[in-house]
Amino acid sequence: MSYTLSATTYFKIFFHAAKHPHKQINGVLLGKKSAGDVIIEDAVPLLHHWTSLSPMMEIGLDLVTQYADSVGLKLVGYYQASDRLDDTSLVPVGEKIAGKIKQGFNDAVAFVIDGDKLGTHEAALIPYTSLSTSSSWRPFSGSPAPFSQNSSFKLALDDLPRRAVALVRDEHRHHKFGDFDDHLEDVSIDWLRNRACIPDAMIHGT
């Protein structure tokens, strides 16, 4: 199975991490399966104030599931970042959410943001996978390495990490980004779509 992340997906994950660099963040991934490839078309950010699987997180997941159904997509994965740059483990709460998504989509994947690579031109994501016979999630250890040439984990465009850095550094796009936590404080924030942070030329593309 291979996984391809759209530009919109990568940018939203990057903006979420850039907006809350010293907090735990998480969100879910929407997409669809085409032959042997999972196309991850969008990311929906959940929280930046969380340590457990709270009722608020459950509500957010339910709302995202309804939204995904409305646009013809499925929940296909999960992402998170730690409050520490050097922590790239998938925490137990993340495993629970990823496992819940896997119940509805067997090829689900999880990504942990690699804080050391956030400001570089490399993909700042570490994929975690789970065998069908196991409930535990482990960093992908296959070859080639994720996001390298011929890897089963791909970005839709190779220069997405460089472009994401530029959009934060030069245009401050992350300030226009909001998650479910933000929406609870200001209901005008469109956390499900986050179109305000995506370059206009990309809204109808990848």
Backbone as CSV, one residue per row, in Angstrom:
resi,resn,N_x,N_y,N_z,CA_x,CA_y,CA_z,C_x,C_y,C_z
1,MET,0.837,-1.194,0.000,0.000,0.000,0.000,0.880,1.256,0.000
2,SER,0.524,2.235,-0.815,1.266,3.496,-0.828,0.335,4.643,-0.416
3,TYR,0.941,5.730,0.003,0.194,6.880,0.521,0.744,8.146,-0.123
4,THR,-0.161,8.961,-0.669,0.229,10.220,-1.289,-0.488,11.369,-0.599
5,LEU,0.280,12.343,-0.094,-0.294,13.503,0.589,-0.391,14.669,-0.378
6,SER,-1.578,15.248,-0.477,-1.783,16.415,-1.328,-1.089,17.634,-0.722
7,ALA,-0.956,18.680,-1.532,-0.369,19.928,-1.047,-1.212,20.508,0.083
8,THR,-2.528,20.490,-0.086,-3.421,21.021,0.950,-3.205,20.298,2.271
9,THR,-3.087,18.988,2.215,-2.873,18.195,3.426,-1.573,18.599,4.117
10,TYR,-0.492,18.618,3.361,0.803,18.922,3.979,0.826,20.337,4.544
11,PHE,0.295,21.294,3.788,0.289,22.675,4.265,-0.502,22.820,5.570
12,LYS,-1.663,22.186,5.639,-2.484,22.328,6.846,-1.805,21.714,8.069
13,ILE,-1.196,20.558,7.899,-0.458,19.952,9.010,0.675,20.886,9.440
14,PHE,1.388,21.419,8.466,2.518,22.307,8.745,2.045,23.579,9.450
15,PHE,0.949,24.170,8.960,0.434,25.402,9.573,-0.011,25.155,11.012
16,HIS,-0.623,23.997,11.268,-1.084,23.663,12.619,0.108,23.626,13.569
17,ALA,1.180,22.966,13.142,2.376,22.872,13.976,3.047,24.237,14.143
18,ALA,3.042,25.043,13.074,3.693,26.351,13.133,2.927,27.319,14.037
19,LYS,1.613,27.200,14.071,0.807,28.100,14.898,0.952,27.788,16.378
20,HIS,1.167,26.513,16.706,1.269,26.103,18.112,2.557,25.299,18.312
21,PRO,3.722,25.963,18.201,4.998,25.225,18.180,5.369,24.551,19.494
22,HIS,4.791,24.983,20.601,5.167,24.398,21.891,3.992,23.694,22.564
23,LYS,3.040,23.260,21.745,1.871,22.565,22.282,1.642,21.265,21.525
24,GLN,0.970,20.334,22.196,0.558,19.123,21.492,-0.585,19.481,20.549
25,ILE,-0.481,19.067,19.326,-1.568,19.295,18.370,-1.967,17.955,17.772
26,ASN,-3.190,17.879,17.289,-3.589,16.670,16.561,-4.705,16.979,15.584
27,GLY,-4.910,16.039,14.676,-5.940,16.198,13.667,-6.109,14.896,12.905
28,VAL,-7.028,14.902,11.959,-7.288,13.695,11.189,-7.134,13.974,9.695
29,LEU,-6.956,12.899,8.951,-6.697,12.979,7.519,-7.859,12.389,6.740
30,LEU,-8.240,13.067,5.674,-9.358,12.620,4.841,-8.837,12.232,3.459
31,GLY,-9.420,11.200,2.904,-8.986,10.792,1.582,-9.788,9.640,1.040
32,LYS,-9.196,8.935,0.104,-9.870,7.793,-0.502,-8.821,6.841,-1.059
33,LYS,-9.246,5.619,-1.276,-8.342,4.597,-1.788,-8.577,4.410,-3.277
34,SER,-7.500,4.384,-4.025,-7.580,4.176,-5.465,-6.577,3.100,-5.829
35,ALA,-7.094,1.924,-6.193,-6.227,0.761,-6.447,-5.373,0.527,-5.211
36,GLY,-4.053,0.551,-5.360,-3.174,0.295,-4.216,-2.632,1.545,-3.580
37,ASP,-3.273,2.685,-3.819,-2.775,3.959,-3.300,-3.855,4.646,-2.475
38,VAL,-3.474,5.108,-1.293,-4.367,5.930,-0.480,-4.025,7.383,-0.774
39,ILE,-4.985,8.099,-1.344,-4.796,9.508,-1.673,-5.314,10.333,-0.495
40,ILE,-4.410,10.990,0.219,-4.804,11.814,1.376,-5.026,13.225,0.865
41,GLU,-6.297,13.617,0.767,-6.654,14.861,0.095,-6.750,16.060,1.021
42,ASP,-6.981,15.818,2.313,-7.211,16.953,3.203,-6.859,16.584,4.637
43,ALA,-6.595,17.591,5.437,-6.343,17.418,6.867,-7.290,18.331,7.629
44,VAL,-7.877,17.821,8.697,-8.758,18.625,9.547,-8.165,18.655,10.955
45,PRO,-7.827,19.846,11.450,-7.171,19.964,12.752,-8.169,19.870,13.900
46,LEU,-7.813,19.131,14.909,-8.690,18.999,16.072,-8.297,19.960,17.187
47,LEU,-7.269,19.606,17.941,-7.009,20.348,19.179,-5.555,20.770,19.331
48,HIS,-5.357,21.772,20.207,-4.009,22.100,20.670,-3.972,22.199,22.195
49,HIS,-5.072,21.829,22.838,-5.134,21.713,24.298,-5.637,20.314,24.611
50,TRP,-4.769,19.343,24.713,-5.265,17.989,24.958,-4.177,17.114,25.570
51,THR,-4.621,16.218,26.415,-3.719,15.204,26.974,-4.415,13.848,27.027
52,SER,-5.717,13.850,26.775,-6.463,12.596,26.866,-7.578,12.581,25.825
53,LEU,-8.202,11.415,25.677,-9.313,11.281,24.737,-10.560,11.859,25.402
54,SER,-10.722,13.174,25.282,-11.772,13.899,25.989,-13.093,13.859,25.230
55,PRO,-14.190,14.174,25.922,-15.478,14.279,25.227,-15.427,15.290,24.083
56,MET,-14.655,16.376,24.278,-14.559,17.388,23.218,-13.865,16.821,21.984
57,MET,-12.864,15.981,22.203,-12.195,15.361,21.068,-13.132,14.401,20.345
58,GLU,-13.931,13.681,21.110,-14.914,12.760,20.521,-15.919,13.532,19.670
59,ILE,-16.358,14.688,20.181,-17.303,15.519,19.421,-16.655,15.994,18.121
60,GLY,-15.400,16.446,18.226,-14.678,16.886,17.033,-14.565,15.778,16.002
61,LEU,-14.258,14.563,16.450,-14.148,13.425,15.537,-15.480,13.129,14.858
62,ASP,-16.555,13.207,15.607,-17.882,12.971,15.025,-18.201,14.011,13.952
63,LEU,-17.875,15.278,14.237,-18.144,16.347,13.275,-17.307,16.178,12.011
64,VAL,-16.052,15.770,12.182,-15.190,15.544,11.014,-15.719,14.384,10.178
65,THR,-16.178,13.332,10.841,-16.724,12.180,10.121,-17.929,12.597,9.275
66,GLN,-18.802,13.418,9.854,-19.965,13.919,9.105,-19.518,14.777,7.923
67,TYR,-18.521,15.614,8.166,-18.015,16.469,7.089,-17.410,15.633,5.965
68,ALA,-16.615,14.622,6.339,-15.997,13.766,5.328,-17.060,13.091,4.467
69,ASP,-18.097,12.583,5.105,-19.192,11.952,4.360,-19.821,12.937,3.375
70,SER,-19.944,14.192,3.800,-20.623,15.189,2.966,-19.823,15.557,1.722
71,VAL,-18.502,15.345,1.764,-17.670,15.683,0.609,-17.139,14.435,-0.089
72,GLY,-17.678,13.273,0.264,-17.328,12.039,-0.425,-15.970,11.458,-0.077
73,LEU,-15.471,11.770,1.131,-14.187,11.249,1.564,-14.353,10.398,2.826
74,LYS,-13.282,9.699,3.193,-13.279,8.883,4.400,-12.169,9.344,5.332
75,LEU,-12.322,9.065,6.614,-11.215,9.263,7.534,-10.195,8.165,7.259
76,VAL,-8.990,8.566,6.852,-7.973,7.582,6.465,-6.723,7.654,7.334
77,GLY,-6.653,8.629,8.246,-5.456,8.726,9.055,-5.547,9.781,10.135
78,TYR,-4.453,9.902,10.852,-4.352,10.764,12.033,-2.982,11.416,12.033
79,TYR,-2.883,12.632,12.598,-1.560,13.236,12.772,-1.473,13.915,14.128
80,GLN,-0.259,14.069,14.622,-0.051,14.739,15.900,1.366,15.299,15.966
81,ALA,1.558,16.245,16.865,2.891,16.733,17.204,2.974,16.832,18.713
82,SER,4.164,16.652,19.222,4.396,16.760,20.656,4.703,18.208,21.025
83,ASP,4.727,18.480,22.316,5.127,19.814,22.770,6.650,19.941,22.832
84,ARG,7.357,18.846,22.537,8.818,18.868,22.498,9.300,18.460,21.107
85,LEU,10.261,19.192,20.580,10.766,18.922,19.233,11.334,17.521,19.096
86,ASP,11.954,17.021,20.176,12.644,15.735,20.065,11.744,14.541,20.354
87,ASP,10.468,14.776,20.599,9.542,13.679,20.902,8.742,13.337,19.647
88,THR,9.055,12.205,19.062,8.354,11.790,17.835,7.583,10.488,18.060
89,SER,7.193,10.238,19.299,6.424,9.029,19.602,4.938,9.276,19.379
90,LEU,4.243,8.235,18.990,2.790,8.296,18.871,2.228,7.980,20.254
91,VAL,1.653,8.988,20.904,1.211,8.814,22.287,0.002,7.877,22.342
92,PRO,-0.288,7.297,23.530,-1.414,6.358,23.650,-2.738,6.911,23.142
93,VAL,-2.993,8.206,23.382,-4.241,8.797,22.869,-4.251,8.749,21.342
94,GLY,-3.091,9.042,20.738,-2.981,8.976,19.282,-3.213,7.573,18.763
95,GLU,-2.691,6.589,19.469,-2.914,5.201,19.069,-4.401,4.856,19.121
96,LYS,-5.087,5.354,20.154,-6.522,5.075,20.284,-7.308,5.668,19.125
97,ILE,-6.992,6.923,18.783,-7.718,7.577,17.694,-7.393,6.906,16.365
98,ALA,-6.105,6.623,16.135,-5.710,5.948,14.902,-6.378,4.579,14.805
99,GLY,-6.458,3.888,15.949,-7.115,2.584,15.965,-8.595,2.686,15.652
100,LYS,-9.212,3.751,16.149,-10.635,3.975,15.875,-10.853,4.231,14.376
101,ILE,-9.952,5.004,13.778,-10.050,5.268,12.339,-9.824,3.983,11.551
102,LYS,-8.898,3.163,12.017,-8.584,1.905,11.339,-9.782,0.955,11.321
103,GLN,-10.647,1.056,12.321,-11.843,0.207,12.344,-12.743,0.497,11.149
104,GLY,-12.714,1.733,10.677,-13.537,2.105,9.527,-12.781,2.116,8.214
105,PHE,-11.428,2.110,8.298,-10.593,2.132,7.093,-9.328,1.344,7.413
106,ASN,-9.265,0.117,6.931,-8.232,-0.821,7.373,-6.811,-0.391,7.021
107,ASP,-6.663,0.452,5.999,-5.329,0.896,5.600,-4.966,2.246,6.216
108,ALA,-5.564,2.571,7.342,-5.305,3.849,8.002,-3.829,3.993,8.356
109,VAL,-3.373,5.251,8.399,-1.988,5.564,8.721,-1.972,6.705,9.736
110,ALA,-0.902,6.792,10.493,-0.726,7.910,11.416,0.609,8.585,11.114
111,PHE,0.665,9.899,11.314,1.909,10.637,11.125,2.219,11.437,12.382
112,VAL,3.467,11.388,12.795,3.942,12.238,13.884,4.867,13.285,13.262
113,ILE,4.658,14.536,13.626,5.458,15.619,13.065,6.864,15.580,13.661
114,ASP,7.849,15.621,12.777,9.251,15.629,13.182,9.692,17.082,13.351
115,GLY,9.728,17.540,14.596,10.027,18.944,14.867,11.378,19.396,14.354
116,ASP,12.336,18.481,14.303,13.671,18.837,13.835,13.691,19.162,12.345
117,LYS,12.685,18.698,11.602,12.663,18.931,10.154,11.663,19.997,9.731
118,LEU,10.953,20.595,10.694,9.878,21.528,10.338,10.365,22.709,9.498
119,GLY,11.520,23.237,9.784,11.993,24.406,9.048,12.911,24.082,7.895
120,THR,12.963,22.813,7.515,13.863,22.379,6.448,13.091,22.118,5.148
121,HIS,13.796,21.642,4.152,13.169,21.305,2.873,12.866,19.814,2.773
122,GLU,12.860,19.133,3.926,12.494,17.719,3.978,11.083,17.568,4.546
123,ALA,10.401,16.500,4.150,9.070,16.224,4.695,9.188,15.987,6.204
124,ALA,8.474,16.780,6.986,8.602,16.737,8.445,7.592,15.782,9.067
125,LEU,7.470,14.582,8.507,6.469,13.626,8.968,7.087,12.241,9.133
126,ILE,6.735,11.579,10.226,7.165,10.204,10.468,5.920,9.316,10.439
127,PRO,5.812,8.419,9.462,4.612,7.577,9.370,4.642,6.422,10.372
128,TYR,3.482,6.145,10.933,3.275,4.995,11.812,2.215,4.101,11.174
129,THR,2.461,2.812,11.220,1.498,1.857,10.673,1.204,0.772,11.696
130,SER,0.114,0.072,11.471,-0.298,-1.008,12.371,-0.689,-2.213,11.538
131,LEU,-0.186,-3.363,11.915,-0.581,-4.582,11.226,-2.035,-4.907,11.526
132,SER,-2.695,-5.541,10.590,-4.115,-5.870,10.780,-4.341,-6.741,12.007
133,THR,-3.329,-7.518,12.366,-3.481,-8.442,13.499,-3.028,-7.832,14.817
134,SER,-2.649,-6.552,14.792,-2.112,-5.930,16.000,-2.781,-4.590,16.251
135,SER,-2.901,-4.229,17.521,-3.465,-2.928,17.871,-2.368,-1.903,18.143
136,SER,-1.097,-2.334,18.062,0.012,-1.420,18.326,0.486,-0.760,17.032
137,TRP,0.959,0.475,17.167,1.428,1.260,16.027,2.928,1.468,16.150
138,ARG,3.643,1.299,15.051,5.093,1.413,15.041,5.539,2.312,13.893
139,PRO,6.656,3.012,14.070,7.182,3.807,12.950,7.475,2.897,11.758
140,PHE,7.148,3.367,10.574,7.418,2.580,9.366,8.923,2.378,9.236
141,SER,9.328,1.129,9.074,10.764,0.822,9.034,11.185,0.166,7.726
142,GLY,10.300,0.213,6.745,10.615,-0.413,5.477,11.575,0.405,4.628
143,SER,11.898,-0.127,3.481,12.793,0.537,2.549,12.103,0.635,1.193
144,PRO,12.256,1.761,0.472,13.035,2.952,0.804,12.434,3.740,1.974
145,ALA,13.226,4.655,2.520,12.770,5.476,3.636,11.595,6.353,3.209
146,PRO,10.686,6.663,4.129,9.524,7.499,3.791,9.928,8.812,3.121
147,PHE,9.201,9.143,2.060,9.346,10.384,1.310,10.665,10.478,0.533
148,SER,11.357,9.343,0.411,12.521,9.301,-0.471,12.065,8.754,-1.823
149,GLN,12.958,8.708,-2.774,12.602,8.246,-4.119,12.082,6.802,-4.075
150,ASN,10.959,6.587,-4.752,10.322,5.263,-4.849,9.739,4.762,-3.523
151,SER,9.594,5.652,-2.555,9.011,5.263,-1.268,7.512,5.052,-1.410
152,SER,6.940,4.280,-0.495,5.491,4.090,-0.477,4.785,5.272,0.197
153,PHE,5.549,6.228,0.726,4.998,7.468,1.279,5.497,8.617,0.429
154,LYS,4.570,9.347,-0.196,4.939,10.370,-1.166,4.192,11.673,-0.908
155,LEU,4.808,12.774,-1.301,4.141,14.065,-1.375,3.703,14.277,-2.816
156,ALA,2.559,14.932,-3.012,2.064,15.151,-4.367,3.061,15.951,-5.198
157,LEU,3.792,16.851,-4.535,4.835,17.644,-5.194,6.071,17.623,-4.297
158,ASP,7.226,17.420,-4.900,8.441,17.266,-4.104,8.819,18.518,-3.322
159,ASP,8.412,19.695,-3.807,8.858,20.928,-3.149,7.891,21.436,-2.085
160,LEU,6.937,20.604,-1.659,5.967,21.056,-0.661,6.616,21.524,0.649
161,PRO,7.610,20.826,1.187,8.225,21.336,2.423,8.819,22.735,2.250
162,ARG,9.492,22.974,1.141,10.063,24.305,0.895,8.968,25.353,0.777
163,ARG,7.896,25.028,0.056,6.796,25.973,-0.119,6.085,26.243,1.198
164,ALA,5.928,25.209,2.027,5.265,25.392,3.317,6.051,26.354,4.203
165,VAL,7.368,26.192,4.220,8.217,27.095,5.005,8.049,28.534,4.515
166,ALA,8.031,28.726,3.196,7.898,30.067,2.629,6.538,30.685,2.963
167,LEU,5.482,29.879,2.927,4.141,30.396,3.228,4.022,30.849,4.685
168,VAL,4.752,30.198,5.569,4.754,30.616,6.978,5.674,31.813,7.182
169,ARG,6.869,31.720,6.640,7.876,32.770,6.860,7.523,34.085,6.163
170,ASP,7.061,33.996,4.920,6.851,35.201,4.120,5.415,35.709,4.145
171,GLU,4.443,34.805,4.273,3.036,35.220,4.190,2.267,34.996,5.488
172,HIS,2.891,34.361,6.462,2.258,34.117,7.776,0.897,33.438,7.638
173,ARG,0.828,32.481,6.737,-0.442,31.798,6.475,-0.968,31.058,7.710
174,HIS,-0.060,30.645,8.593,-0.489,29.893,9.773,-1.357,30.725,10.705
175,HIS,-1.254,32.053,10.615,-2.090,32.903,11.465,-3.556,32.881,11.023
176,LYS,-3.805,32.438,9.791,-5.179,32.344,9.282,-5.777,30.965,9.529
177,PHE,-5.015,30.108,10.153,-5.400,28.709,10.351,-6.066,28.539,11.715
178,GLY,-7.095,27.681,11.777,-7.768,27.436,13.050,-8.159,25.983,13.223
179,ASP,-8.068,25.477,14.464,-8.504,24.110,14.742,-9.815,24.115,15.522
180,PHE,-10.258,22.947,15.942,-11.537,22.839,16.645,-11.507,23.611,17.963
181,ASP,-10.368,23.590,18.649,-10.207,24.405,19.859,-10.477,25.874,19.568
182,ASP,-9.874,26.381,18.487,-10.070,27.787,18.111,-11.534,28.068,17.798
183,HIS,-12.179,27.132,17.105,-13.588,27.293,16.738,-14.478,27.390,17.974
184,LEU,-14.144,26.654,19.014,-14.947,26.699,20.234,-14.877,28.076,20.902
185,GLU,-13.775,28.785,20.666,-13.618,30.134,21.227,-14.150,31.207,20.284
186,ASP,-14.163,30.915,18.985,-14.648,31.862,17.980,-15.323,31.054,16.871
187,VAL,-16.634,31.005,16.891,-17.377,30.118,15.981,-17.275,30.545,14.517
188,SER,-16.713,31.726,14.257,-16.555,32.149,12.862,-15.377,31.441,12.190
189,ILE,-14.539,30.777,12.969,-13.374,30.083,12.410,-13.818,28.793,11.732
190,ASP,-13.497,28.684,10.455,-13.920,27.532,9.646,-12.874,26.419,9.750
191,TRP,-12.873,25.729,10.878,-11.844,24.726,11.159,-11.925,23.498,10.262
192,LEU,-13.109,23.214,9.741,-13.258,22.029,8.889,-12.612,22.228,7.520
193,ARG,-12.663,23.431,6.995,-12.138,23.685,5.642,-10.844,24.487,5.647
194,ASN,-10.749,25.496,6.507,-9.539,26.330,6.594,-9.114,26.890,5.243
195,ARG,-10.065,27.328,4.468,-9.719,27.819,3.129,-8.905,29.105,3.166
196,ALA,-9.058,29.893,4.229,-8.370,31.188,4.289,-6.850,31.052,4.282
197,CYS,-6.342,29.905,4.727,-4.887,29.759,4.820,-4.279,29.134,3.574
198,ILE,-5.104,28.641,2.666,-4.605,27.940,1.470,-4.530,28.914,0.302
199,PRO,-3.409,28.958,-0.413,-3.306,29.844,-1.589,-4.486,29.626,-2.545
200,ASP,-5.028,30.726,-3.052,-6.242,30.666,-3.876,-6.116,29.688,-5.031
201,ALA,-4.965,29.624,-5.651,-4.780,28.773,-6.832,-4.917,27.289,-6.489
202,MET,-4.818,26.962,-5.195,-4.827,25.565,-4.806,-6.163,25.068,-4.282
203,ILE,-7.084,25.967,-3.995,-8.317,25.569,-3.332,-9.063,24.492,-4.105
204,HIS,-8.996,24.554,-5.420,-9.693,23.552,-6.229,-8.721,22.535,-6.820
205,GLY,-7.491,22.542,-6.328,-6.512,21.593,-6.837,-5.950,20.761,-5.706
206,THR,-4.735,20.266,-5.868,-4.088,19.447,-4.852,-3.204,20.290,-3.957
